[in-house]
Amino acid sequence: MDTKDTDKDTHHPHQPPAMSSTADGPDAALRHVSEAQPFPRDTGPSVRYVAEGMANMVFSFPGGGVRDLLLRVPKRATGSYSDIHGHWCRYIYPLFRPADLVPQYLVALDDGGAGGADSNGDLVRSAVRTELDRVEGEGGRPLKFRGSKLKEDIREVMLIRDMRPRDDAEKLIEFKPKWLAQSPTAPAGARRCRNCAREALRSRKKDEFVGSILCPLRLLDRGSPESLRIVCDDLTAAAGADAGVFAEGSRGLESLREWLLTNELLPRLRDAQLANDTVGVLEPEDTFGLGRAMTLRDCTCYVRLTPGGGGGGGVEARLGDLDLKDQETKLEYWKNMELELIDGGWYMGAEVPRVKTNCLLEA
């Protein structure tokens, strides 16, 4: 990611240069700071492949004393982790409470850059290569990522809080809140929000049905029993849990409903989206702020439900996937998409034949 605009952002006042607080929970030995920390020594001798995306691979530690942390390793095309983490510390972390975010820590594999055959860094790199070779050989990687390589000579990695269920009783709901408010450049009287307009366009291009796509505006439509039902149905179905876990009258469903009706996380996310993009993508006054807003519109919300909590007390919800978008390379794409949605009548539902969506604005 190009970071040359980092120091130009003077439009937003909440910008402490770094963090210095101590972490809580399983990662208590690590600190919330922007600089790299020493890699923990009690991770165990092996790693296990968890998942990957375009830019990173994620591994767990099946042994050792840090089982509630995941190892995030960069692929070849990924920018500097130091820059990525520095941006998160400076431009994302101040927008939320610490409890709202999936904790992440930049860690150095080699102490002071010293290598050596038995250095901690070499042990971690060897474990990652061994596990990746195993998964590749067994065909365990997603087809679209097979053959993609890790960055060579990795010196820094990230450790992130593992939000997966810690036992069979816990359940994880994972979703993207998307655009929690309408696009600033949507036409007056729009019958679709930005996300539903885009989903309708994608549906027409791919000839797929999107009538059941969750409208993000329903996540904060707290006065509507219908929206609450739709949101709960969508999130619990996506979680893939046993039917009884979220059956009517179950502790799991009641905890989820209570969280949806009372949480401060999603309103805070919506407000941050709006504060960083007041005029839209067509003629942005602050392209860096726009990049931050688009990052906030593409993050992931992890909701972990613990049995026996009752109400909202058994719910832990955090935001992740918050690497800042590079506004310089994405701006043209964002503009073209918005123009296509406006000019094609997708905000107004004017396409023929009309694509059915579940947008709150169409209700």
N, C-alpha and C positions, 0 to 999 in steps of 0.2 A: 504493500500500500504506500502510495506517495504521501509523505507527511509534510511537505514544504509549506502547506497552509496552516499548520498547527498554531503557530504563534500569531497568525493574523486574526484569530477569532477573539474579538474584543466586545462582542455584542451581548454576551451572557455573563452575568456577574458571579455566578457560583462556580468558581474555578480554582479550588485549592490545588497547588502544584503536585501534591503527592499525598499518600495516606500513611499513617503511622500506627494505627490501632492494631491490637492483637486479635487474631481470629478466635472464633468460638467453635465448639463442637470437636469433631474428630481431627481437625487440622489446627488445633490450638498451638502447636509448636511453630507454626508459620505466622508471618506478620503481613498485614495489609500495607505493602509498600510498593513503590513503582520499580525499584531496582531488583536485580536478581538475587535470590537467596540461595544458600547451600542446599543441595539436594538431600532430602532425609535419608538417613542411613538404615532405617528399619523397614524398607519396602519389600524385603524378601528377594529371592534369587531369580524370579521369573515374572513375566507379564502375560496377560491374556487379552487377545483382540476383542474389542467391544463393538466398534463402529468406525465409519469414516465418512468424510465429505470430500468436496473438491479440494480443500486446502489443508486438511488435517486428518490424522488418524488418532483414535482414542483406545487406550489400553487400561486394563485394571490390574491390580496387584493381588493375586489370589492368596498370597502368603504374607507374612510380615505384620507390622503393626499399623499400617495405613490403608486398611481395606475400604475406608469410606472416601478415598481420594482416587481420581482417575488421572492417567497420564495422557496429556495431549501433545502430539509430536507433529512437526510441520512437514508438509510435502514440498517437493522441489519448487513449485511456483509460489509458495507462500512467502509473504514479506517478513521482515524482521519481527520476531516475537517481542523483542525489546520495545520496538515502536508500537506494535499492536497493544501490548499490555500497558504501555505508557499512555496511549490514547484512552484506554478503558479507565485507567486511574484518574485521569484529568477531566475527561469529558462525559463519562457515563456514571461512574461511582457517585459523584456529588449530587446527581439528580434523584437518588433514592436513599432509603435507609439501608444499612448493611444487611438487615434481614430480608430485604426484597431481592437481593441478587445472589446468584450462584457464586460462591467465593472462588477466586482464581488467583494463582500465585506463579510468578515467573521464577524459575529455579535454574541454577547453573549446574551442568553435569560434572564439570571439572573444577575443583577448588583452585582458584587463581590461574586457571588455564593449564594447570599441570596435568599431564596425561599419565602414562605409565600403564603397564600391562594389567595391573590389578586395581586401577583407579575406579572409583564409583561410576564415573561417566562411561568408561569402557564396559563395565558390567551391565549398565542400563542399555547402552547401544547394542551390545551383543544379545541381550534378552529380547529386545524389540525386533532385531533382524531375525532371530531364530523363530519367534512367534509369527512374524509376517511370512516367512518362508513356509511354515507349517500351514497357515491359513490359505496362502496362495496355492500350495500343492493340493489341498483338499477342496479347492473351489469354493471356499467360504467367503470370499469377498464379493460385493455386488458387481454384477457384470460390467457396469459402466466405469468402475474404478479399477478393474483388473489390469495389472501392468503399470499403473501409476506408482511412482517411486517416492520414497522419503527424501528429504533434503540431505545432502551429503555433509559429513563432518558436523553433526548437530552439536552445538554447544549449550543451547538454552532450550528448555521445554516448559510446559505449563502443567501445574497440578490444579485440578478443579474438583469441587465437591461432587461426590457421586449421589445423584438424586434418585437412583433406582430403588425399588423396594428392598429393604434390608432383610425381610423375611417373607414367608408366604402370606402372612396376614396383611401386610401393607400393600397398598395399591398406588400406582403412579398414573396420573392423567397428564398428558403432554399435549400442548396445543400452541398455535401461533395466534396471538391476539389480533395481529394485523392492524388495519386502520381503525382505531377506536372512535374517530371523528371523521366527518365528511371532508373530502378534499377541498381546500380553499378555492380552487378554480372550477369546481363542479357547477354546471348550469343551475340557475335559480329554478326551483321547483323540481329538482331531480327526483326520479322515482327509484333510483338505486344509489347506494353508497359506492365509494370508489372500489372497494374490494369486490362487491357483487357485480358491479359493471365490468370489471376485468374478468371475473369468472364467467360471466355471460359471453364475453368476447372469446375467451379461450374455448368455451363450450362449442360455439359455432365453428371455430377453426378446426377443432378436433372431432366435431360431431359427437360430443359426449353430453350426457345429462348432468346438470349441476343443480337441480332443484333442491337437493338436500344439503348443499354447501352452507355451513354456518355463517350467518351474517354477523360481523364483528360488533355492530351496533347493539345487537341483542345482549351482549355480555354486560352492558351497563344499563339496559332497559329494566331497571329494578322494580318498577311499578307494575309490570305486566306478568301475570301468571303464565301466559302463553309463551312469552320469551324465556322465562325460567324453565319451563318444560322443554322447549326446543333445545336450549343450551345444555341442560342436563342429559337429554337423550343423545345429543351429538357427542358430548365429551365422554360419557360412559361407554357408548358404542365404540368410540375410537380407542378407549383404554383396553378393550378386548378382555375385560374381566368376566368371571363367571356371572351368570344372570342374577344369582342370589346376592352378590356383593352390593349391587345397586338397585335391588328390588324395592318397590314401594314400601315405605316403612322401615327400611334397613338403616343401620347406623351410618353406612357409607354414603347413601344418598342424602340423608339428613345433614351430614357434615358438609357435603359438597354444596347443597342448597344454601346452608348458612354462610358458607364462605363466599359464594357468588353474591349474596345479598348484602354482605357487610364488609367485604375486604376493601382495604385502602390501596392495594397494589395496582389494580387495573385503572381506577380513577387517576392515580399518580402517573401511570404510564400514559394515559390519554392526555393529561395536562402537559406532560413533557413533550409529547408529539406536537401539540398545538403551539407550545412556546417556542419551539425550534423551527417551525414552518408556518408563518402567519400569512404568506401570500401565495404559496403554491410553487410548482416546479416550472411554470412557463416563463416567469420573469423573477427569479429568486433574488432577493436583496442580500442574502447571506448564504452563499453556497455551502460554506462549512456547516452552518446550522442546519441546512437542508439535508446534508449528508447524515448528520446526527439524527434528524427526524426520521429519515428513511431507515436508519439502523434500528430505531425504536419501533418501526412498523414491521420489522422482519425478525424480531426476537422470538424466543420460545419461552413459554410459561410452563414450569414444572410444578405440579400440585401433587404432593405426596400425602396420602391419607393414612393415618395410623388408627387402628381399632381401639375402642375404649376411650377415645378423647371426648366424644360428645360435642355437638355444636361445631364451632370453628376451632376449638382447642386441639382437635386431632388433625389439623391441616397445616402443612408446611408448604408455602408457595414462594417460588423464586423465579427470577428472570435470568435467562442465559442466552448464548449465541449473540453477543453484543459487540462483536468486532466492528469498528466504524466502517461504514461504506465510503469508498473513495468517490467523492462527488465529481472529481474531474473526469473520470472514465465513465461514470454512470449517468451524468446529467443529460446527455443527448438522448439516451434510452428512456429516461424518465419523462422527458419532454414529449418525445414521439408517442409514448404510450398514452399520455394524458390527452394529446391532440386526437389520437385515434378514438379514444373513449368519448370525447366531446363531439367530434365531427361525425362519428358513426352513429350517434344517437344512443350509445350504450348506457349513458347515465339516465336518459329519459325513457328507456325501454321502447325505443322507436323502431328497432330492427324488425324486419319482416322475413319470415314469421318470428314472432316474439319468443325469446328464450325464457323459460320459467326459472325464477330464482326464489329464494326464501328471504329476500331482503326485507328488513324492518320497514323501509320506506315504501315498499310495495304492498304492505299489509293493509 
